[in-house]
Each structure stands twice: as structure tokens, then as C-alpha cells.
Amino acid sequence: MKTLKNTLQSFATVALLTVTMFHFSSCSKGGGPDTPPDTDGLSDPATVYVAGYESNGSQQVAKLWVNGDPIPLTEGLTNANALSVSVSGEDAYVVGREYNGSKWVAMLWKNTQPIILTNGSQSAIAWDVSVSGNDVYVAGYEFNSDNKQIARLWKNGTAQNLSHGSQSPADARGLFISGNNVYAAGFVTEDGVSVATLWKNGVATSLTNGKRNAIAHDVYVSGTDIYAVGYEYNGAQEQIAKLWKNGEAQDLSNGDHNAIAHSIFKSGDDVYVVVEEQEPTGTEGKLWKNGTNILLHNKPGFTPQSVFVNGTDIYVAGYHYGGAKLSARLWKNGEITPLSDGSEHGYAMSVFVK
């Protein structure tokens, strides 16, 4: 079986040969990837990483697809889910969860090597991962000994509580590192209502007033602007997809049907958000670019989970229901590539492009 290190080395060799032949120059990555320079129609080959999972018929197997090639992260003996991927240098980091027979264990995989974040005595999950220098940050939740769900941030494997037991359930879903600041997005529960919440260096700020249930799924920081996306219920108990910029909310759906904003990415002056909306004909995947709505698939059933922009290329990871099974899929500039064959359920949950 091809390992991730072998795959990365293969891609590195191709990239080196390409650079040697065409004298390409690379761009640095700050808050988001810069647009590559025009090189007479030539550009460095992008490596596309997608984290997700696929059923083997009895269990869910955590997987990482590298340019479409699947790499199992687990053996398929118990259920496991890969939920987010981030790449730093030559190292690929994936987070998710694995079932130990009685509880879910929060997991981190570095180049397919498993790192256990929780001891398995209480259920936990790792939703998102971000790397800054030598530091690896993970966002998620873990139940405590009182069976309270606590929002957690792990830094290099050491856990920090973002909420306390009286705010249970609580969860940290999204993560972003900007300079020395660590941002997380999720929710805490106040008086029985889930409040969309943004944490900056462990300090919580409410995005909603606590009158209706709301959750923040992702966060992105660009300069002095802080963006978060998620949803909030309206008075008719429909989920409204939301974009918050510096705390100010914008609706990304009209309330006719349930809708959730899952992921956000900013490239240059453009802000991209992916939304799943439950239409009468089925789930529709939508991409919002600066307030303009783009349908991701000409047929219902595509559920987007993650967006990443590299230069002029827009990538969306998700899954599609086209019949009996869900299939993991990657959307790029309007073209969809299946990552799983549809013989068993497959899910693409996160995309990262290097």
C-alpha cells in the first residue's frame, strides 16, 4: 500500500522536476494562499488533500485522499471518521475520532501515524486542526467525569477547556491561527439554548443573543476582520445559514428551508462560504461568493462540507446522494470528481490545497 510519505515524496519529485524545467517561483501563504503569478499559462502543480471516511461494509474507515488516491488511516475494525486536514511543510495532519468499543476517542493522525488525544474513558471528538510553526492545535469536545460535554482546544496534545460544565453541551467546531492569536468557533449552552460562540485565546464572545439555538461551524481571520459561519433558528424553527463578520450577522438563506453554512475561506477581497440547504427536491449545495449564490451541482443531493481557494481555483469537498449510497466527492470550478465509487457510503469532510 502506498504510504502518505511515499505519496508526498512522489509529489515533491514531480514538483522539483517541474520547477527545474520551467523555472517556476512559488508564493507564500499567509492568512490565505496568494494568487500564483502568471507564468505563461504554467503553474506549480497543486496537491489536493481531502479528509473523510468510507464504509467497508460493516465499519467506517477514516481516509485521506491525496490527489484522488485513497490512503486508509484506520484498519476498519472499528468505526472511525477523519473530519479535517491541514498541511504544514511536508507533513499532513488529520483529525477526527475512532471508536474504542465503548467510547469515541479524539484522534490526530500525522502522516497516517495515529496520536491519541483522549484516554477513551469519556467520549470525545476532534473537529478541526491548524498548524502554526511547530505547534499543532486541535478543536473539539470531550465529556468530563460528570458527563458534561466541554468545548476543548488541544495544543500539542495538551487539553484546554473552552467552556465549563454549566454550559453543557458545548463544542468547538472551527479553528484558525492568526499570528499569535488562536480563534475557535462553536457553541455553549446558556439556559437551555445553544449560543453561537467565538473564542479568541480562550476568551469567549457570543455571536447570538441566546433567544434561539445557534451554532458556529467555522472561523476565518483576515487582517482585523473575523468571520464565522454557521446557523441560527428563526421564529418558525427553521435553520438560517449565517455569516458573521466582526460580530455582525448576515443571512445566507431566507428561512423557507433549513440551511447550514459549514465552511468559509477568504482569498484576496473575496469571501467564499459553502451552504447546504434542504429544498423540497432534496439537499442543494450552494457556494456564496461575496453575497452571490452559485449552485454547486445541477442535481439535488450534494452536501458541501469544506471550501478552499488556491489562486483562481475553488475546491469544495462534500458528498452526494445519487441513489442507494452516498459518495465522497470533490468539486473544482464546477467539475465534480468522485472520490469513492458509491458501492458503500463515502463522505468527504475537509479539503486543503498545497
C-alpha positions as CSV (number, residue, x, y, z in Angstrom):
1,M,0.0,0.0,0.0
2,K,1.3,3.4,-0.9
3,T,2.0,5.4,2.3
4,L,1.5,9.1,2.8
5,K,5.3,9.7,3.0
6,N,5.7,7.8,-0.3
7,T,2.9,9.9,-1.9
8,L,4.4,13.1,-0.6
9,Q,7.8,12.2,-1.8
10,S,6.4,11.4,-5.3
11,F,4.6,14.7,-5.5
12,A,7.8,16.5,-4.2
13,T,9.8,14.9,-7.0
14,V,7.3,15.9,-9.6
15,A,7.2,19.4,-8.3
16,L,11.0,19.6,-8.3
17,L,11.3,18.4,-11.9
18,T,8.6,20.9,-12.9
19,V,10.4,23.8,-11.2
20,T,13.7,22.7,-12.8
21,M,12.2,22.5,-16.3
22,F,10.1,25.7,-16.2
23,H,11.8,27.9,-13.6
24,F,8.6,28.4,-11.6
25,S,8.5,30.6,-8.5
26,S,6.3,29.8,-5.5
27,C,4.1,32.1,-3.4
28,S,4.0,32.2,0.3
29,K,0.9,31.5,2.3
30,G,-0.3,34.0,5.0
31,G,-3.9,34.2,6.2
32,G,-4.9,32.5,2.9
33,P,-3.0,31.4,-0.2
34,D,-1.9,34.2,-2.5
35,T,-2.8,34.1,-6.2
36,P,0.1,32.5,-8.2
37,P,1.9,34.7,-10.6
38,D,1.2,34.4,-14.3
39,T,3.9,32.2,-15.8
40,D,2.7,31.9,-19.5
41,G,-0.1,29.6,-18.5
42,L,2.1,27.4,-16.4
43,S,1.8,26.9,-12.6
44,D,3.1,24.7,-9.9
45,P,1.1,21.5,-9.6
46,A,-1.3,21.7,-6.7
47,T,-1.6,18.8,-4.3
48,V,-5.1,18.3,-3.1
49,Y,-5.8,16.7,0.3
50,V,-9.3,15.5,1.3
51,A,-10.1,14.0,4.7
52,G,-13.2,11.9,5.1
53,Y,-14.4,8.3,5.6
54,E,-15.9,5.4,3.8
55,S,-17.7,2.3,4.8
56,N,-16.1,-1.1,4.3
57,G,-19.5,-2.8,4.6
58,S,-19.5,-3.0,8.3
59,Q,-17.4,-0.2,9.7
60,Q,-16.5,3.3,8.7
61,V,-12.8,3.7,7.7
62,A,-11.1,7.1,8.2
63,K,-9.4,8.1,5.0
64,L,-7.1,10.8,3.4
65,W,-7.3,11.2,-0.3
66,V,-4.2,12.8,-1.9
67,N,-4.9,14.0,-5.5
68,G,-7.7,11.4,-5.5
69,D,-5.6,8.5,-4.2
70,P,-7.2,7.0,-1.0
71,I,-5.0,6.3,2.0
72,P,-6.7,4.5,4.9
73,L,-5.9,5.9,8.3
74,T,-7.5,3.1,10.2
75,E,-7.8,-0.7,9.6
76,G,-11.6,-0.8,9.5
77,L,-12.0,-3.0,12.6
78,T,-14.0,-0.2,14.4
79,N,-15.7,2.9,13.2
80,A,-13.5,5.9,12.6
81,N,-14.0,9.3,10.9
82,A,-11.5,11.8,9.5
83,L,-13.0,15.2,9.7
84,S,-10.3,17.8,8.9
85,V,-6.9,18.1,7.2
86,S,-4.2,20.7,7.3
87,V,-0.7,20.5,5.7
88,S,2.4,22.2,7.0
89,G,5.7,21.7,5.1
90,E,5.9,18.0,4.2
91,D,3.6,16.9,7.0
92,A,-0.2,16.3,6.7
93,Y,-2.3,16.4,9.8
94,V,-5.7,14.9,10.0
95,V,-8.1,14.9,13.0
96,G,-11.3,13.0,13.8
97,R,-12.5,10.2,16.0
98,E,-12.2,6.5,16.5
99,Y,-14.4,4.1,18.5
100,N,-12.7,2.0,21.1
101,G,-15.6,-0.4,21.7
102,S,-17.4,1.8,24.3
103,K,-16.4,5.4,23.7
104,W,-15.3,7.7,20.9
105,V,-11.7,8.8,21.1
106,A,-10.4,12.1,19.7
107,M,-7.7,11.4,17.2
108,L,-4.9,13.1,15.4
109,W,-3.0,11.5,12.5
110,K,0.3,12.9,11.4
111,N,1.3,11.4,8.1
112,T,-1.0,8.4,8.9
113,Q,0.6,7.8,12.3
114,P,-2.1,7.9,15.0
115,I,-1.8,10.2,18.0
116,I,-4.5,9.7,20.7
117,L,-5.7,12.9,22.2
118,T,-8.1,11.5,24.9
119,N,-7.8,8.4,27.1
120,G,-11.1,6.8,26.0
121,S,-12.7,6.9,29.4
122,Q,-15.2,9.6,28.1
123,S,-16.4,10.2,24.5
124,A,-14.6,13.0,22.6
125,I,-14.2,14.3,19.1
126,A,-11.7,16.4,17.2
127,W,-13.3,18.6,14.6
128,D,-10.6,20.8,13.2
129,V,-6.8,21.2,13.1
130,S,-4.4,24.0,12.4
131,V,-0.7,24.2,12.5
132,S,1.5,27.3,13.3
133,G,5.2,26.7,13.3
134,N,5.9,23.7,15.5
135,D,2.6,24.0,17.3
136,V,-0.4,21.8,16.4
137,Y,-3.8,23.0,17.5
138,V,-7.0,20.9,17.6
139,A,-10.6,21.9,18.3
140,G,-13.4,19.6,19.5
141,Y,-15.1,18.5,22.7
142,E,-14.8,15.9,25.4
143,F,-17.2,14.7,28.1
144,N,-16.0,15.1,31.6
145,S,-16.5,12.8,34.6
146,D,-19.9,14.4,35.3
147,N,-21.0,13.6,31.8
148,K,-20.9,17.2,30.7
149,Q,-19.8,18.0,27.2
150,I,-16.9,20.5,27.3
151,A,-15.5,22.5,24.4
152,R,-11.8,21.7,24.1
153,L,-8.7,23.1,22.5
154,W,-5.6,20.8,22.3
155,K,-2.2,22.4,21.8
156,N,0.5,19.8,21.1
157,G,-1.7,17.2,22.8
158,T,-2.4,19.2,25.9
159,A,-6.1,20.0,26.5
160,Q,-7.5,23.4,27.5
161,N,-11.2,23.8,28.5
162,L,-13.0,26.5,26.5
163,S,-16.2,26.0,28.4
164,H,-17.3,24.8,31.9
165,G,-19.8,22.2,33.0
166,S,-22.7,24.6,33.5
167,Q,-22.5,25.4,29.8
168,S,-23.0,21.8,28.6
169,P,-23.3,20.8,25.9
170,A,-20.6,22.9,24.4
171,D,-18.4,22.3,21.3
172,A,-15.5,23.9,19.4
173,R,-16.1,23.2,15.7
174,G,-13.8,25.5,13.7
175,L,-10.2,26.7,14.3
176,F,-7.9,29.4,12.8
177,I,-4.5,30.7,13.8
178,S,-3.6,34.3,13.0
179,G,-0.2,35.5,14.3
180,N,-0.1,34.7,18.0
181,N,-3.9,34.5,18.2
182,V,-5.9,31.3,18.3
183,Y,-9.5,31.5,17.3
184,A,-12.2,28.8,17.7
185,A,-15.8,28.8,16.8
186,G,-18.7,26.7,18.1
187,F,-21.3,27.0,20.8
188,V,-22.1,26.9,24.5
189,T,-25.4,26.3,26.2
190,E,-27.0,29.0,28.3
191,D,-30.4,28.4,30.0
192,G,-31.1,25.5,27.6
193,V,-30.3,27.4,24.4
194,S,-27.2,26.9,22.3
195,V,-25.4,30.2,21.7
196,A,-23.0,30.6,18.7
197,T,-19.7,31.4,20.3
198,L,-16.3,32.7,19.2
199,W,-13.2,32.2,21.3
200,K,-10.0,34.3,21.0
201,N,-7.1,32.9,23.0
202,G,-9.7,31.1,25.2
203,V,-11.9,34.2,25.9
204,A,-15.5,33.6,24.7
205,T,-17.6,36.1,22.8
206,S,-21.3,35.4,22.0
207,L,-22.3,35.8,18.4
208,T,-26.1,35.3,19.1
209,N,-28.3,36.6,21.9
210,G,-29.4,33.2,23.3
211,K,-33.1,33.6,22.3
212,R,-32.8,30.9,19.6
213,N,-30.5,27.9,19.1
214,A,-27.4,28.7,17.0
215,I,-24.1,27.1,16.2
216,A,-20.9,28.5,14.6
217,H,-19.2,25.9,12.4
218,D,-16.1,27.6,11.1
219,V,-13.9,30.7,11.6
220,Y,-11.6,32.7,9.3
221,V,-9.4,35.7,10.1
222,S,-8.1,38.2,7.6
223,G,-6.3,41.2,8.9
224,T,-8.5,42.8,11.5
225,D,-11.6,41.1,10.2
226,I,-13.0,38.0,11.9
227,Y,-15.5,35.9,10.0
228,A,-17.6,33.0,11.3
229,V,-20.3,30.9,9.7
230,G,-23.0,28.5,11.0
231,Y,-26.7,28.8,11.5
232,E,-29.4,30.2,13.8
233,Y,-33.0,29.2,14.1
234,N,-35.7,31.7,13.3
235,G,-39.1,32.1,14.9
236,A,-40.6,29.5,12.6
237,Q,-38.0,27.0,13.8
238,E,-36.1,26.9,10.5
239,Q,-32.3,26.9,10.4
240,I,-31.0,30.1,8.8
241,A,-27.5,29.9,7.3
242,K,-25.4,32.7,8.8
243,L,-22.2,34.7,8.2
244,W,-20.9,36.8,11.0
245,K,-18.3,39.5,10.2
246,N,-16.9,41.1,13.3
247,G,-20.0,40.1,15.1
248,E,-22.5,41.5,12.6
249,A,-24.8,38.8,11.2
250,Q,-25.8,38.3,7.5
251,D,-28.4,35.8,6.4
252,L,-27.4,33.3,3.7
253,S,-30.8,31.7,3.4
254,N,-34.4,33.1,3.6
255,G,-35.8,30.7,6.1
256,D,-38.1,28.8,3.7
257,H,-36.0,25.7,4.3
258,N,-33.3,24.5,6.8
259,A,-29.9,25.7,5.8
260,I,-26.4,25.5,7.4
261,A,-23.2,27.3,6.5
262,H,-20.4,24.8,7.0
263,S,-17.1,26.4,5.9
264,I,-15.6,29.8,5.0
265,F,-12.5,30.9,3.1
266,K,-11.2,34.3,2.1
267,S,-8.9,34.9,-0.9
268,G,-7.9,38.4,-1.7
269,D,-11.1,40.5,-1.4
270,D,-13.4,37.6,-2.0
271,V,-15.2,35.7,0.7
272,Y,-16.5,32.2,0.0
273,V,-19.0,30.2,2.1
274,V,-20.5,26.8,1.4
275,V,-24.0,26.1,2.5
276,E,-26.2,23.0,2.5
277,E,-29.9,23.8,2.1
278,Q,-32.8,21.4,2.3
279,E,-35.0,22.1,-0.7
280,P,-38.2,20.2,-1.4
281,T,-36.4,18.2,-4.1
282,G,-33.5,17.3,-1.7
283,T,-30.3,18.8,-0.4
284,E,-28.7,21.5,-2.5
285,G,-25.1,22.5,-2.1
286,K,-24.5,26.2,-2.6
287,L,-21.4,28.4,-2.8
288,W,-21.7,32.0,-1.7
289,K,-19.1,34.4,-3.2
290,N,-19.4,38.0,-1.8
291,G,-23.2,37.5,-1.5
292,T,-23.7,35.9,-4.9
293,N,-25.1,32.3,-4.7
294,I,-23.7,29.7,-7.0
295,L,-25.3,26.2,-7.3
296,L,-22.6,23.6,-6.8
297,H,-24.4,20.7,-8.6
298,N,-27.1,20.7,-11.3
299,K,-28.8,17.9,-9.5
300,P,-30.0,17.8,-5.8
301,G,-28.2,15.6,-3.3
302,F,-24.8,17.3,-3.0
303,T,-23.9,18.3,0.6
304,P,-20.8,20.6,0.8
305,Q,-18.7,20.5,3.9
306,S,-15.5,22.4,3.2
307,V,-14.2,25.1,0.8
308,F,-10.6,26.0,-0.1
309,V,-9.4,28.6,-2.7
310,N,-6.0,28.3,-4.4
311,G,-5.3,31.1,-6.8
312,T,-8.2,31.1,-9.2
313,D,-9.2,27.5,-8.4
314,I,-12.1,26.9,-6.0
315,Y,-12.3,23.5,-4.3
316,V,-15.3,22.1,-2.3
317,A,-15.4,18.8,-0.5
318,G,-18.6,17.0,0.3
319,Y,-20.8,14.0,-0.5
320,H,-23.6,13.2,-2.9
321,Y,-26.6,11.1,-2.7
322,G,-27.3,9.7,-6.2
323,G,-29.2,6.6,-5.4
324,A,-28.7,3.9,-2.8
325,K,-25.4,5.2,-1.3
326,L,-23.7,8.5,-0.5
327,S,-20.4,9.0,-2.4
328,A,-17.4,11.3,-1.4
329,R,-16.9,14.0,-4.0
330,L,-14.6,16.9,-4.8
331,W,-15.9,19.9,-6.6
332,K,-13.4,22.1,-8.5
333,N,-14.5,25.1,-10.6
334,G,-17.8,23.4,-11.4
335,E,-16.4,20.0,-12.2
336,I,-17.1,17.1,-9.7
337,T,-14.7,14.2,-9.2
338,P,-15.9,11.1,-7.3
339,L,-13.5,10.1,-4.5
340,S,-15.4,6.9,-3.7
341,D,-17.2,4.6,-6.2
342,G,-20.6,4.6,-4.4
343,S,-20.6,0.9,-3.7
344,E,-20.6,1.9,0.0
345,H,-21.3,5.2,1.8
346,G,-18.4,7.7,1.5
347,Y,-18.0,11.2,2.9
348,A,-15.5,14.0,2.1
349,M,-15.4,16.3,5.0
350,S,-12.4,18.7,4.5
351,V,-10.2,19.9,1.7
352,F,-6.7,21.5,1.8
353,V,-4.7,22.5,-1.2
354,K,-0.9,23.0,-1.2
